[in-house]
Amino acid sequence: MGFRPRVPVAAVAVLLAGAACTGEPAQPPGATQSPRPLPTSFGGEPPPGVAGAPSRFLHGPGSDGPDILDDPMGVRIQAVGDAFLISSNSEERHVLQDAADGATLWEGGHRVDGFGTDRDGSDVLVLTGDDGTTTVVGDDGEAVWSGDGGRDSYVGGVVVRRPEGWSADDPYGDFTVRGTDGAEIWDFAFTPPPGADPGDSGDPDGRGDGEGNGSEEGDTEPPLFGDPDAPSAAPDPDRLGVPVGAHGDALLLTDGSGLFQARDIGDDTGELLWSVAGDDPALAGDSGVPLPQPQIVGYYDLPGTGDGPEATAAGEPEDAPASGEPDGGAPEARPTVLLRWSFPEDPSLLSLHDLDDGATLWTLTEPGANPVDREFTPAQVTGTVYDPATGTLLLPQASGAASLIAVDLATGAQRWEFEDADERSIVPAVALSGYVYGDSRSADDTESSQVVLEAETKDVVADDLDSYVEAATGDGHVLVVRDRQRFVFPPPGDPAPGVSASPTR
């Protein structure tokens, strides 16, 4: 439940302007400042998709909120896993708060560089200190890893040491993969294609003697890395690549020539689990397109078979036993990874793969080109919003006729897209219970308001509310802004944790 929170810091800016930029505690669009006491009861209908009564409020007497909420320039709040990240608008200051009871899990003055995931899929904050050190903090507030900002980088729950002097233009050399506790998992050499000049490969001795990576001399020059017009060598699964992600016991690598592969970092360390190339007919058909660059969009659990009953695309078991029978219940989730294959100018391609065996579940050509910001980036695609209730994934588009598309994650069908100017003015920020909540501002408007859409159809449910959803956590807590106050609604069925939502005035 809630929006997919693996969104870098740039996306924080799209949080609803009424909540992000007020000197006073958050105030809905169109409201005026008032000397009235801050309300401590909700006093109205909650936005669509939000049910029950709030369990606590954040501002004013009786809230026991952290001091950061009194920031004169206001704060912005978004969900990170099951917690709320509260960020100051006047200084580099952040507080990670337990969504259920408001307890402070972590606070600090580091710059938030982005958000990522741990190997189990949980969310993390990636922070940079004034001295350049990198600190990774989990959504429970515990430190996950800290590094000096040199050759070591955090990649999806593992720490990758790249070769000295590594660059995307010269990506070869010896790599070491460690756990966040410092224990070595695997070391390997990524060598250039046959025929490459060892002086330009990043392999200092030119031997190319890494495990499974022998390099032989050839009669032709290798393709220029990153040059889409250069002739491409066929991807070789026996060669490795640069780690760009990790999930469970799978380390995900790309080699710069269009090959994406998963290697085991569990019991059979280094073994090839699966691979897929950009010119695979399952992706590109018979078009003979040049090899594109893949980027991880994100990881998603879909209803699957596992050891449970077969599930349909809608997630309902087929021929499932009645609830009273021993084998009843929900089917085991199917872990997947969504990739975006970027072309220099042509429309990009999405492909969803089973994380266990790499099976291509579907492909979809996007409306426009979506080039990767930089090769070998471990960052996932920014600005995505996911509604698990309907399996709808929203993906911003860098170019083309549509600014955003909505995809059925189970089938790969495009459900709808943003086309005209009014729709392009909507920036989706949160998804919850089948609804999408977006900040809407047209070119001639000075105020911003929230539009609520049905996730499956794009139909407008509401656009003139006196309250709006600011954030929703993974466990179902929802932060709603109304009448200069922020209210926390618990997940459906959860009792309030002892904080009364009744009026105190």
C-alpha positions as CSV (number, residue, x, y, z in Angstrom):
1,M,0.0,0.0,0.0
2,G,1.2,3.5,-0.7
3,F,3.4,5.0,-3.3
4,R,6.6,3.2,-4.3
5,P,9.1,5.1,-2.2
6,R,12.2,4.2,-4.1
7,V,12.3,7.9,-5.4
8,P,15.5,10.0,-5.3
9,V,15.6,13.4,-3.6
10,A,14.6,15.3,-6.8
11,A,11.1,13.8,-6.5
12,V,10.7,15.2,-3.0
13,A,10.2,18.5,-4.7
14,V,6.9,17.3,-6.3
15,L,5.3,16.8,-2.9
16,L,2.2,18.9,-2.7
17,A,3.1,22.6,-2.5
18,G,0.5,23.4,0.1
19,A,2.3,21.1,2.5
20,A,5.9,21.7,1.5
21,C,6.2,25.4,1.4
22,T,4.1,26.8,4.3
23,G,5.7,28.8,7.1
24,E,2.9,27.7,9.3
25,P,2.0,24.1,9.7
26,A,0.6,22.6,6.5
27,Q,-2.4,24.3,5.0
28,P,-4.7,23.3,2.1
29,P,-4.7,25.3,-1.1
30,G,-6.9,28.4,-0.9
31,A,-7.0,28.6,2.9
32,T,-6.0,31.8,4.7
33,Q,-3.9,32.2,7.7
34,S,-5.9,32.4,10.9
35,P,-5.3,33.0,14.6
36,R,-7.6,30.1,15.4
37,P,-6.0,27.3,17.5
38,L,-4.7,24.5,15.4
39,P,-7.4,21.8,15.0
40,T,-6.9,18.5,16.8
41,S,-9.8,16.7,15.2
42,F,-10.2,16.1,11.5
43,G,-13.7,17.6,11.2
44,G,-14.5,16.5,7.6
45,E,-14.6,13.8,5.1
46,P,-11.2,12.2,4.4
47,P,-9.9,12.1,0.8
48,P,-11.0,9.1,-1.4
49,G,-9.2,6.0,-0.5
50,V,-8.6,7.0,3.1
51,A,-10.9,5.4,5.7
52,G,-11.5,5.5,9.5
53,A,-10.4,8.2,11.9
54,P,-6.9,9.7,12.5
55,S,-4.8,8.2,15.3
56,R,-2.7,11.3,15.9
57,F,-1.8,14.8,14.6
58,L,1.6,16.4,14.1
59,H,1.4,20.1,15.0
60,G,0.7,22.1,18.1
61,P,0.0,21.3,21.8
62,G,-0.7,17.6,22.4
63,S,1.1,16.4,19.3
64,D,4.5,15.7,20.9
65,G,6.0,16.2,17.5
66,P,9.8,16.8,16.9
67,D,11.1,20.4,16.9
68,I,11.7,20.2,13.1
69,L,7.9,20.7,12.6
70,D,8.3,24.2,13.9
71,D,10.7,25.2,11.1
72,P,9.8,28.7,10.1
73,M,10.0,27.8,6.4
74,G,7.9,24.7,6.9
75,V,8.7,21.0,6.2
76,R,8.1,18.5,3.5
77,I,7.2,14.9,4.4
78,Q,7.3,11.6,2.4
79,A,7.2,8.0,3.2
80,V,10.2,5.7,3.4
81,G,9.1,2.2,4.0
82,D,6.9,2.2,7.1
83,A,8.2,5.6,8.3
84,F,7.8,9.3,7.5
85,L,10.8,11.3,6.5
86,I,10.4,14.9,7.7
87,S,12.8,17.4,6.0
88,S,13.3,21.0,6.8
89,N,12.8,23.7,4.1
90,S,15.3,26.1,5.8
91,E,18.3,23.9,6.4
92,E,19.8,20.5,5.8
93,R,18.0,18.7,8.5
94,H,15.9,15.5,8.5
95,V,14.0,13.3,11.0
96,L,12.8,9.8,10.3
97,Q,9.6,9.2,12.3
98,D,7.8,6.0,13.1
99,A,4.5,6.4,11.3
100,A,2.4,4.6,13.9
101,D,3.4,6.4,17.1
102,G,5.6,9.3,16.0
103,A,8.8,8.0,17.7
104,T,12.0,9.4,16.3
105,L,13.9,6.6,14.6
106,W,16.8,8.8,13.2
107,E,17.7,12.4,12.8
108,G,20.6,14.2,11.2
109,G,22.0,17.0,9.0
110,H,23.4,14.9,6.2
111,R,22.3,15.6,2.6
112,V,19.8,13.0,1.3
113,D,21.3,12.0,-2.0
114,G,18.6,9.5,-2.8
115,F,16.6,6.4,-1.8
116,G,17.4,2.8,-2.5
117,T,16.7,-0.7,-1.3
118,D,18.3,-3.4,0.8
119,R,18.7,-7.0,-0.5
120,D,15.3,-7.9,1.1
121,G,13.6,-5.0,-0.8
122,S,13.2,-2.7,2.2
123,D,13.8,1.0,1.7
124,V,17.0,2.9,2.7
125,L,18.2,6.5,2.7
126,V,21.5,7.3,1.1
127,L,23.1,10.2,2.8
128,T,26.3,12.3,2.1
129,G,28.2,14.1,4.8
130,D,30.2,17.3,4.5
131,D,33.4,15.3,4.3
132,G,32.0,13.2,1.4
133,T,31.3,10.1,3.4
134,T,28.3,8.0,2.4
135,T,25.9,6.7,5.1
136,V,23.0,4.4,4.4
137,V,20.1,4.3,6.9
138,G,17.3,1.8,6.9
139,D,13.6,2.6,7.2
140,D,13.9,1.5,10.9
141,G,16.5,4.2,11.6
142,E,19.4,1.8,11.9
143,A,22.7,2.5,10.1
144,V,23.1,0.0,7.3
145,W,26.5,1.0,6.0
146,S,29.0,3.8,5.9
147,G,31.8,4.5,3.5
148,D,34.4,7.2,2.7
149,G,32.9,8.0,-0.7
150,G,35.9,6.5,-2.6
151,R,35.9,3.3,-4.6
152,D,33.2,1.6,-2.5
153,S,29.6,2.2,-3.3
154,Y,26.3,0.9,-1.9
155,V,24.4,-1.1,-4.6
156,G,21.1,-2.6,-3.5
157,G,22.2,-4.0,-0.2
158,V,25.8,-5.0,-1.1
159,V,29.0,-2.9,-1.2
160,V,30.9,-2.9,-4.5
161,R,34.5,-1.9,-4.7
162,R,35.3,-0.7,-8.2
163,P,38.7,-0.7,-9.8
164,E,41.0,2.3,-9.1
165,G,40.4,5.1,-11.6
166,W,37.1,3.4,-12.7
167,S,34.8,5.4,-15.1
168,A,31.9,4.6,-17.3
169,D,34.2,5.1,-20.3
170,D,36.7,2.6,-18.9
171,P,34.6,0.2,-16.9
172,Y,36.9,-2.8,-16.8
173,G,39.0,-4.2,-14.0
174,D,38.8,-6.1,-10.7
175,F,35.7,-5.8,-8.6
176,T,35.0,-6.9,-5.1
177,V,31.5,-7.5,-3.7
178,R,31.0,-7.4,0.1
179,G,28.2,-7.5,2.5
180,T,27.3,-4.3,4.5
181,D,29.1,-6.0,7.4
182,G,32.4,-6.0,5.5
183,A,32.5,-9.7,4.8
184,E,33.7,-10.5,1.3
185,I,31.1,-12.2,-0.9
186,W,32.8,-12.4,-4.3
187,D,35.6,-10.9,-6.3
188,F,35.9,-11.1,-10.1
189,A,37.4,-9.4,-13.1
190,F,35.4,-7.7,-15.8
191,T,37.5,-7.7,-18.9
192,P,37.2,-5.9,-22.3
193,P,35.9,-7.7,-25.4
194,P,38.3,-9.7,-27.5
195,G,40.7,-7.5,-29.5
196,A,40.5,-4.5,-27.0
197,D,43.7,-2.6,-26.3
198,P,44.7,-3.7,-22.7
199,G,46.1,-0.2,-22.1
200,D,42.6,1.2,-22.4
201,S,40.8,-1.6,-20.6
202,G,41.3,-0.8,-17.0
203,D,43.1,-4.2,-16.7
204,P,46.6,-3.1,-15.6
205,D,48.5,-6.2,-16.7
206,G,46.4,-6.9,-19.8
207,R,46.0,-10.5,-19.0
208,G,42.2,-10.6,-18.6
209,D,42.6,-13.5,-16.2
210,G,39.5,-13.1,-14.1
211,E,37.3,-16.0,-13.3
212,G,35.3,-17.0,-16.4
213,N,36.6,-13.9,-18.3
214,G,39.5,-15.0,-20.5
215,S,40.2,-12.5,-23.3
216,E,41.6,-13.5,-26.6
217,E,43.1,-11.4,-29.3
218,G,41.0,-10.7,-32.3
219,D,41.5,-9.2,-35.8
220,T,38.8,-6.5,-35.4
221,E,38.7,-3.5,-33.2
222,P,36.2,-3.6,-30.3
223,P,33.2,-1.3,-30.4
224,L,33.6,2.0,-28.8
225,F,31.9,1.8,-25.4
226,G,28.8,4.0,-25.3
227,D,28.9,4.8,-29.0
228,P,25.5,3.8,-30.5
229,D,26.8,4.0,-34.0
230,A,29.8,1.7,-33.5
231,P,29.5,-2.0,-34.5
232,S,28.5,-4.2,-31.6
233,A,30.0,-7.4,-30.6
234,A,27.6,-10.2,-29.5
235,P,27.1,-10.1,-25.8
236,D,29.0,-13.0,-24.1
237,P,27.4,-14.4,-21.0
238,D,30.8,-15.8,-20.0
239,R,32.0,-12.3,-19.5
240,L,30.8,-10.4,-16.5
241,G,29.9,-6.7,-16.1
242,V,29.5,-3.9,-13.6
243,P,27.1,-4.5,-10.7
244,V,24.1,-2.2,-10.9
245,G,21.7,-3.9,-8.4
246,A,21.1,-6.7,-6.0
247,H,18.0,-8.4,-4.7
248,G,18.0,-11.4,-2.5
249,D,20.8,-13.7,-3.7
250,A,20.9,-12.2,-7.2
251,L,23.6,-9.7,-8.2
252,L,22.6,-7.8,-11.3
253,L,25.2,-6.7,-13.8
254,T,25.4,-4.9,-17.2
255,D,28.4,-5.1,-19.6
256,G,27.9,-2.0,-21.7
257,S,27.1,-3.9,-24.9
258,G,23.5,-4.6,-24.1
259,L,23.8,-7.7,-21.9
260,F,22.0,-7.8,-18.5
261,Q,22.7,-10.8,-16.3
262,A,22.0,-12.1,-12.8
263,R,24.8,-13.9,-10.8
264,D,24.4,-15.9,-7.6
265,I,25.8,-14.3,-4.4
266,G,24.3,-17.0,-2.2
267,D,25.4,-20.7,-2.0
268,D,26.7,-20.8,-5.6
269,T,28.6,-17.6,-5.6
270,G,29.4,-16.3,-9.1
271,E,27.2,-18.8,-11.0
272,L,25.2,-17.4,-13.9
273,L,21.5,-17.5,-12.9
274,W,20.2,-15.9,-16.2
275,S,20.9,-13.3,-18.8
276,V,19.1,-11.4,-21.4
277,A,20.4,-9.2,-24.2
278,G,18.9,-6.1,-25.8
279,D,18.7,-7.8,-29.2
280,D,17.0,-10.9,-27.9
281,P,14.0,-11.7,-30.1
282,A,11.8,-11.9,-27.0
283,L,12.6,-8.2,-26.5
284,A,13.3,-6.7,-29.9
285,G,11.5,-9.2,-32.1
286,D,13.0,-9.4,-35.6
287,S,13.7,-5.7,-35.9
288,G,17.5,-6.1,-35.6
289,V,17.7,-2.9,-33.5
290,P,21.1,-1.9,-32.1
291,L,21.9,-3.1,-28.6
292,P,20.4,-0.6,-26.1
293,Q,21.4,0.2,-22.5
294,P,19.3,-1.4,-19.7
295,Q,18.4,0.3,-16.5
296,I,16.6,-1.2,-13.5
297,V,13.2,0.5,-13.0
298,G,12.4,-1.4,-9.8
299,Y,11.6,-4.7,-8.1
300,Y,8.0,-5.8,-7.7
301,D,6.3,-8.8,-6.2
302,L,3.5,-10.2,-8.4
303,P,1.0,-12.8,-7.5
304,G,2.6,-16.1,-8.6
305,T,2.5,-19.8,-8.3
306,G,5.3,-20.8,-6.0
307,D,4.0,-23.6,-3.7
308,G,0.5,-22.1,-3.6
309,P,-2.4,-22.1,-6.0
310,E,-2.1,-20.7,-9.4
311,A,-2.9,-17.0,-9.6
312,T,-4.4,-15.0,-12.4
313,A,-3.1,-11.6,-13.6
314,A,-5.6,-10.0,-11.3
315,G,-4.1,-11.9,-8.3
316,E,-7.1,-14.2,-7.7
317,P,-6.3,-17.9,-7.2
318,E,-7.7,-20.2,-9.9
319,D,-9.5,-23.3,-8.4
320,A,-8.2,-22.3,-5.0
321,P,-9.5,-24.3,-2.0
322,A,-12.1,-22.8,0.3
323,S,-10.6,-20.8,3.1
324,G,-11.2,-23.6,5.5
325,E,-9.2,-26.1,3.5
326,P,-5.6,-26.7,4.5
327,D,-4.0,-25.3,1.3
328,G,-6.1,-22.2,1.2
329,G,-4.8,-18.6,1.4
330,A,-2.9,-16.2,-0.9
331,P,-0.4,-17.6,-3.5
332,E,3.2,-17.1,-3.0
333,A,4.5,-13.8,-4.4
334,R,6.6,-13.9,-7.6
335,P,9.6,-11.6,-7.4
336,T,10.3,-9.7,-10.6
337,V,12.6,-6.9,-11.9
338,L,11.4,-4.3,-14.5
339,L,14.0,-3.1,-17.0
340,R,14.0,-0.1,-19.3
341,W,16.1,-0.6,-22.5
342,S,17.1,2.9,-23.7
343,F,17.9,3.8,-27.3
344,P,19.7,7.0,-28.3
345,E,16.6,8.5,-30.1
346,D,14.0,5.8,-30.6
347,P,11.3,4.9,-28.1
348,S,12.6,2.9,-25.1
349,L,11.4,-0.6,-24.2
350,L,10.2,-2.0,-20.9
351,S,10.6,-5.7,-20.1
352,L,9.5,-7.5,-16.9
353,H,11.6,-10.5,-15.8
354,D,11.2,-13.3,-13.3
355,L,14.0,-12.7,-10.8
356,D,14.6,-16.4,-10.3
357,D,15.0,-17.6,-13.9
358,G,15.0,-14.4,-16.0
359,A,11.9,-15.4,-18.0
360,T,10.5,-12.5,-20.0
361,L,7.0,-12.0,-18.7
362,W,6.1,-9.1,-21.1
363,T,7.6,-6.2,-23.1
364,L,6.1,-2.8,-23.9
365,T,7.4,0.0,-26.2
366,E,7.1,3.4,-24.5
367,P,5.8,6.5,-26.3
368,G,9.2,8.3,-26.4
369,A,12.9,8.0,-25.9
370,N,14.0,7.7,-22.2
371,P,17.8,7.8,-22.3
372,V,19.7,6.5,-19.2
373,D,21.2,9.4,-17.3
374,R,24.6,7.6,-17.0
375,E,25.8,4.2,-17.9
376,F,26.0,1.6,-15.1
377,T,23.9,3.7,-12.8
378,P,22.7,1.7,-9.7
379,A,19.9,4.3,-9.3
380,Q,16.4,3.2,-10.2
381,V,14.2,5.2,-12.5
382,T,13.0,8.3,-10.7
383,G,9.4,9.5,-10.3
384,T,7.7,6.1,-10.5
385,V,4.5,5.6,-8.5
386,Y,3.0,2.2,-7.9
387,D,-0.4,1.2,-6.7
388,P,-0.3,-2.5,-5.5
389,A,-4.1,-2.6,-5.1
390,T,-4.6,-2.4,-8.8
391,G,-1.1,-3.4,-10.0
392,T,-0.8,0.0,-11.8
393,L,2.7,1.5,-12.3
394,L,3.0,5.1,-13.4
395,L,6.2,5.9,-15.4
396,P,7.2,9.5,-16.3
397,Q,8.3,9.9,-19.9
398,A,11.3,12.1,-20.9
399,S,10.0,12.7,-24.4
400,G,7.2,11.9,-26.8
401,A,3.5,12.7,-27.0
402,A,2.8,11.5,-23.4
403,S,4.4,12.9,-20.2
404,L,3.4,9.8,-18.2
405,I,2.0,6.3,-18.9
406,A,0.2,3.9,-16.6
407,V,1.0,0.2,-17.0
408,D,-0.7,-2.9,-15.8
409,L,2.3,-4.6,-14.1
410,A,0.8,-8.1,-14.4
411,T,0.2,-8.0,-18.1
412,G,2.3,-5.2,-19.5
413,A,-0.7,-3.5,-21.1
414,Q,-0.7,0.3,-21.2
415,R,-3.8,1.5,-19.3
416,W,-3.6,5.2,-20.1
417,E,-1.3,8.2,-20.6
418,F,-1.2,11.9,-19.9
419,E,-1.5,13.8,-23.2
420,D,-3.0,17.3,-23.1
421,A,-1.8,20.4,-21.2
422,D,-4.1,19.9,-18.3
423,E,-3.0,16.3,-17.8
424,R,0.6,17.3,-18.2
425,S,0.2,19.7,-15.3
426,I,-0.5,16.8,-12.9
427,V,2.5,15.3,-11.1
428,P,1.5,12.0,-9.4
429,A,3.0,11.8,-5.9
430,V,1.2,9.0,-4.0
431,A,-0.9,6.0,-4.9
432,L,-3.2,4.3,-2.4
433,S,-6.1,1.8,-2.5
434,G,-6.8,2.2,-6.2
435,Y,-6.3,6.0,-6.3
436,V,-3.6,8.3,-7.5
437,Y,-3.0,11.6,-5.8
438,G,-1.3,14.3,-7.9
439,D,-0.2,17.9,-7.5
440,S,-1.9,19.9,-10.2
441,R,-0.8,23.3,-11.4
442,S,-1.7,24.8,-14.8
443,A,0.5,27.4,-16.4
444,D,-1.8,30.3,-15.5
445,D,-2.5,29.2,-11.9
446,T,-0.6,30.5,-8.9
447,E,-2.0,28.0,-6.5
448,S,-1.6,24.2,-6.4
449,S,-4.3,21.7,-5.6
450,Q,-4.6,17.9,-5.5
451,V,-6.4,15.9,-8.1
452,V,-7.5,12.3,-7.2
453,L,-7.6,9.8,-10.1
454,E,-8.7,6.3,-10.4
455,A,-5.5,4.3,-10.9
456,E,-6.9,1.9,-13.5
457,T,-8.8,4.4,-15.7
458,K,-7.4,7.9,-15.1
459,D,-11.0,9.1,-14.3
460,V,-11.0,12.2,-12.0
461,V,-12.5,11.3,-8.7
462,A,-12.1,14.6,-6.9
463,D,-10.2,17.9,-7.6
464,D,-11.7,20.4,-5.1
465,L,-11.1,18.8,-1.7
466,D,-10.4,20.6,1.6
467,S,-7.9,18.0,2.5
468,Y,-5.2,16.1,0.6
469,V,-2.9,13.1,0.9
470,E,0.7,14.0,1.5
471,A,2.3,10.6,2.0
472,A,1.4,6.9,2.5
473,T,3.7,4.3,4.1
474,G,4.2,0.7,3.0
475,D,2.2,-0.6,6.0
476,G,-0.8,1.6,5.3
477,H,-0.4,4.7,7.4
478,V,-1.6,7.8,5.5
479,L,-0.7,11.4,6.2
480,V,-3.5,13.8,5.4
481,V,-3.3,17.6,5.5
482,R,-6.4,19.6,6.5
483,D,-7.0,23.1,8.0
484,R,-3.3,23.8,8.9
485,Q,-2.9,20.5,10.5
486,R,-1.4,17.1,9.5
487,F,-3.3,14.0,10.6
488,V,-2.1,10.4,10.5
489,F,-4.7,7.8,9.6
490,P,-3.8,4.2,10.6
491,P,-4.1,1.2,8.3
492,P,-7.7,-0.1,8.1
493,G,-8.6,-2.1,11.2
494,D,-5.7,-0.8,13.3
495,P,-6.7,0.7,16.6
496,A,-5.4,4.1,17.5
497,P,-2.2,3.9,19.6
498,G,-3.7,5.8,22.6
499,V,-3.8,9.3,21.0
500,S,-7.3,10.7,21.0
501,A,-8.6,12.3,17.8
502,S,-11.4,14.0,19.5
503,P,-11.5,17.9,19.7
504,T,-9.5,19.6,22.4
505,R,-10.9,23.0,21.9
